[in-house]
Amino acid sequence: GVLTFFIFNQSNPLLHFSKLANYAEMTRARCILFILFAAVFFVSRVVILPAVVIRSTLFEMPLAVTPEEWSGAVVYTWYTTNALLLALWALNVWWLGPIVRVIARSAARKEVKDDVITVEDASPAGKKES
């Protein structure tokens, strides 16, 4: 749990500084900080989380218990923990899409007025849903 918490908090300060630069109308700093946020978000949540935490719980945890412990409550905990971690990883992969679209819109010189991700940002096609 602590390792997961540590991995997830790596990108947060960059996002907050990007928001601060946005409120201070520092366009260049906002863009640079948001790109750094996206890079750290990708590395920490999409690469490191499955490479370290999920790999450890999927493959190393069963080796750390005895067969008697495994046949008891441990197996149910293993399934639950891994299902939740995989769902969390899938959500992070999904959230990477809107983050990349905000960067693409900013690079195309379209104004990004606020920090709210709209329906257009969140939908796969980038179009409003009916």
Secondary structure, 3 states (H helix, E strand, C coil): CHHHHHHHCCCHHHHHHHHHHHHCCCHHHHHHHHHHHHHHHHHHHHHHHHHHHHHHHHHHCHHHCCHHHHHHHHHHHHHHHHHHHHHHHHHHHHHHHHHHHHHHHHHCCCCCCCCCCCHHHHCCCCCCCC
